[in-house]
Amino acid sequence: MTKILLVEDEVSIRKFIKINLEREGFDVFEAGSGEEGLEIAEREKPAIVLLDIMLPGIDGFEVCDRLRKSFPHLGIIMLTAKAEDYDKIMGLQSGTDDYLTKPFNPTELTLRIKSLERRLGGEDRSEKKGERFLESGIFKVDVFGHKFYKNGKEIELTPTEHEIVKFFITHANRALSRDEILNAVWGEEFLGDSKIVDVNIRRLRSKVEEDAAHPVYIETVWGVGYRWKNTANDA
């Protein structure tokens, strides 16, 4: 049973979400503030956190940043009552895997959670097929271990970033559209904005590139999307 931590200060919204998620078979823990959420996360080690932005005390952005530092492989979905792109982008840049604007349909939230579960590798890895390691030049992905290395040094990736890298490396040197990346990583049922791809790519570049402003490995293909450059033969 997947553990979910719900950090939301409005009691009525929190209870509504909790009831619906428990009906879907999730094990839900509640927190009414960022501080309480961090305490529960340390104790219960949830797989996914649903995190409101506007919280008493420390806000959702700060909570997200602290959670990501302590639990780099944690799945985080930001909940916001605002529709402005600024809040969405800020949440994603702070390490959020997904966002959902309130009010939302409980079915859509469940679909987002299940999509994130797949990115987290929720299925039994002993039953996975295919190669354990993917390599591209100086980069190496441990598919089963959810680890990513550059020149032998591990780089911490979020679950979403890990899936993007896997998709890039298995389609190296090919121009990939935003929709292709979105369908492969978030799933065809994803109902959100395709801009989520751009923000994740921006964050990923800051981790893999020497100079994110002049990317070498994750190239922009104008009018199409992005391309992962396999540098294996550059040496």
C-alpha positions as CSV (number, residue, x, y, z in Angstrom):
1,M,0.0,0.0,0.0
2,T,1.5,3.3,-1.1
3,K,2.1,5.8,1.7
4,I,0.9,9.4,0.9
5,L,1.5,12.4,3.0
6,L,-1.1,15.2,2.5
7,V,0.1,18.6,3.7
8,E,-2.9,21.0,3.5
9,D,-4.0,23.6,6.1
10,E,-7.7,23.7,5.2
11,V,-9.3,20.9,7.1
12,S,-12.3,20.5,4.8
13,I,-10.1,20.1,1.7
14,R,-7.7,17.8,3.6
15,K,-10.5,15.5,4.8
16,F,-12.1,15.4,1.3
17,I,-8.8,14.4,-0.4
18,K,-8.0,11.9,2.3
19,I,-11.4,10.1,2.0
20,N,-11.1,9.8,-1.8
21,L,-7.5,8.6,-1.7
22,E,-8.3,6.0,1.0
23,R,-11.1,4.7,-1.2
24,E,-8.5,4.2,-3.9
25,G,-6.4,2.1,-1.5
26,F,-3.7,4.6,-0.5
27,D,-2.4,4.9,3.1
28,V,-2.8,8.6,3.8
29,F,-1.2,10.7,6.5
30,E,-2.3,14.3,7.2
31,A,-0.5,17.4,8.2
32,G,-1.9,20.9,8.7
33,S,1.4,22.8,8.4
34,G,4.8,22.6,6.8
35,E,6.5,21.9,10.0
36,E,4.2,19.1,10.9
37,G,4.5,17.7,7.4
38,L,8.3,17.5,7.7
39,E,8.0,15.7,11.0
40,I,5.6,13.1,9.6
41,A,7.8,12.6,6.5
42,E,10.8,11.8,8.7
43,R,8.8,9.3,10.7
44,E,6.6,7.6,8.1
45,K,8.9,7.9,5.0
46,P,6.0,8.3,2.5
47,A,6.4,7.5,-1.2
48,I,4.5,10.6,-2.4
49,V,3.7,14.0,-0.8
50,L,0.8,16.2,-1.8
51,L,1.9,19.7,-0.8
52,D,-0.2,22.9,-0.7
53,I,1.7,26.1,-1.5
54,M,0.0,28.4,1.0
55,L,0.7,27.0,4.4
56,P,1.0,28.6,7.9
57,G,4.6,29.0,8.9
58,I,7.0,27.8,6.2
59,D,5.3,27.7,2.8
60,G,5.1,24.8,0.3
61,F,8.2,25.9,-1.6
62,E,10.4,25.7,1.5
63,V,8.9,22.4,2.5
64,C,9.5,21.0,-1.0
65,D,13.1,22.2,-0.9
66,R,13.7,20.5,2.5
67,L,12.0,17.3,1.5
68,R,14.0,17.1,-1.7
69,K,17.2,17.5,0.1
70,S,16.3,14.8,2.7
71,F,14.5,12.4,0.3
72,P,15.8,12.9,-3.3
73,H,13.7,10.1,-4.7
74,L,10.4,11.2,-3.0
75,G,7.5,12.0,-5.3
76,I,6.1,15.5,-4.8
77,I,2.9,16.9,-6.3
78,M,2.2,20.6,-5.5
79,L,-1.3,21.7,-4.9
80,T,-2.1,25.4,-5.6
81,A,-5.2,27.5,-5.5
82,K,-3.6,29.9,-7.9
83,A,-3.5,29.4,-11.7
84,E,-0.6,31.8,-12.3
85,D,2.4,30.2,-14.2
86,Y,4.7,31.8,-11.6
87,D,3.6,29.5,-8.8
88,K,3.7,26.4,-11.0
89,I,7.2,27.2,-12.3
90,M,8.5,28.0,-8.8
91,G,7.1,24.7,-7.5
92,L,8.7,22.7,-10.3
93,Q,12.0,24.5,-10.0
94,S,12.1,23.7,-6.3
95,G,11.9,20.0,-7.1
96,T,8.2,19.2,-7.6
97,D,7.4,16.4,-9.9
98,D,3.9,17.7,-10.8
99,Y,1.3,20.3,-9.9
100,L,-2.4,20.5,-9.7
101,T,-4.5,23.7,-9.5
102,K,-7.4,23.7,-7.0
103,P,-10.3,23.0,-7.3
104,F,-9.6,19.7,-9.0
105,N,-11.4,16.5,-9.7
106,P,-10.5,13.6,-7.3
107,T,-10.2,11.3,-10.3
108,E,-7.6,13.6,-11.9
109,L,-5.6,13.6,-8.7
110,T,-5.7,9.8,-8.6
111,L,-4.5,9.6,-12.2
112,R,-1.6,12.0,-11.4
113,I,-0.6,9.9,-8.4
114,K,-0.6,6.7,-10.3
115,S,1.4,8.3,-13.1
116,L,4.0,9.4,-10.5
117,E,3.9,5.9,-8.9
118,R,5.1,4.5,-12.3
119,R,7.9,7.0,-12.4
120,L,8.9,6.0,-8.9
121,G,9.3,2.4,-10.0
122,G,6.4,1.2,-7.9
123,E,6.2,-2.1,-9.8
124,D,8.3,-5.1,-8.6
125,R,11.7,-4.5,-10.2
126,S,12.5,-8.2,-10.1
127,E,10.0,-8.6,-12.9
128,K,11.3,-5.8,-15.1
129,K,12.9,-6.8,-18.3
130,G,15.7,-5.2,-20.2
131,E,19.1,-3.9,-19.4
132,R,19.9,-2.7,-15.9
133,F,22.3,-0.1,-17.0
134,L,22.0,2.5,-19.8
135,E,25.1,4.4,-20.9
136,S,25.7,7.4,-23.1
137,G,29.3,8.8,-23.2
138,I,30.2,10.0,-19.7
139,F,26.7,9.2,-18.3
140,K,25.3,6.0,-16.8
141,V,21.9,5.2,-15.6
142,D,21.2,2.4,-13.1
143,V,17.6,1.7,-14.2
144,F,16.7,-0.6,-11.3
145,G,18.5,1.3,-8.6
146,H,17.2,4.7,-9.8
147,K,20.7,6.2,-9.8
148,F,22.4,8.4,-12.4
149,Y,26.1,9.0,-12.8
150,K,28.3,11.5,-14.6
151,N,31.9,10.6,-14.9
152,G,31.3,8.0,-12.2
153,K,29.9,10.6,-9.8
154,E,26.3,10.2,-8.7
155,I,23.9,13.0,-9.5
156,E,20.7,13.2,-7.5
157,L,17.6,13.3,-9.7
158,T,14.0,13.5,-8.9
159,P,11.8,10.5,-10.1
160,T,10.6,12.6,-13.1
161,E,14.1,13.7,-14.1
162,H,15.2,10.0,-13.9
163,E,12.5,9.0,-16.3
164,I,13.3,11.9,-18.7
165,V,17.0,10.9,-18.7
166,K,16.1,7.2,-19.4
167,F,13.8,8.3,-22.3
168,F,16.5,10.6,-23.7
169,I,19.3,8.0,-23.6
170,T,17.2,5.3,-25.2
171,H,16.4,7.8,-27.9
172,A,19.7,9.5,-28.2
173,N,20.5,11.8,-31.1
174,R,16.8,11.9,-32.0
175,A,14.7,15.1,-32.0
176,L,11.9,14.5,-29.5
177,S,8.8,16.6,-29.3
178,R,7.4,17.9,-26.0
179,D,4.3,15.7,-26.6
180,E,6.5,12.6,-27.0
181,I,8.3,13.3,-23.8
182,L,5.1,14.1,-22.0
183,N,3.4,10.9,-23.1
184,A,6.5,8.7,-22.3
185,V,7.2,10.2,-18.8
186,W,3.8,11.6,-17.5
187,G,1.6,9.2,-19.4
188,E,-1.0,9.7,-22.2
189,E,-3.7,10.4,-19.6
190,F,-1.9,13.5,-18.3
191,L,-4.1,16.5,-18.5
192,G,-1.7,19.3,-17.5
193,D,0.2,21.9,-19.4
194,S,3.1,20.7,-21.7
195,K,5.2,23.5,-20.2
196,I,5.9,21.1,-17.4
197,V,8.4,19.5,-19.8
198,D,10.3,22.7,-20.4
199,V,10.7,23.4,-16.6
200,N,11.9,19.9,-15.9
201,I,14.4,20.1,-18.8
202,R,15.7,23.4,-17.4
203,R,16.1,21.9,-14.0
204,L,17.8,18.8,-15.5
205,R,20.2,20.9,-17.5
206,S,21.3,22.6,-14.3
207,K,22.4,19.2,-13.0
208,V,24.0,17.6,-16.1
209,E,25.5,20.5,-18.0
210,E,28.7,22.3,-17.2
211,D,27.0,25.5,-18.3
212,A,23.2,25.2,-18.4
213,A,23.0,28.4,-20.5
214,H,25.0,26.7,-23.2
215,P,23.9,23.0,-23.1
216,V,26.0,20.4,-24.8
217,Y,24.1,17.2,-23.9
218,I,20.4,18.3,-23.9
219,E,20.0,20.3,-27.1
220,T,17.0,22.5,-28.0
221,V,15.6,21.6,-31.4
222,W,13.7,24.8,-32.4
223,G,10.1,24.1,-33.5
224,V,10.3,20.5,-32.3
225,G,11.5,20.0,-28.7
226,Y,14.8,18.5,-27.4
227,R,17.5,16.1,-28.4
228,W,19.9,14.1,-26.1
229,K,23.4,14.2,-27.7
230,N,25.3,10.9,-27.3
231,T,28.9,12.0,-26.9
232,A,30.3,8.4,-26.8
233,N,32.3,8.9,-29.9
234,D,33.5,12.5,-29.2
235,A,36.7,11.4,-27.5
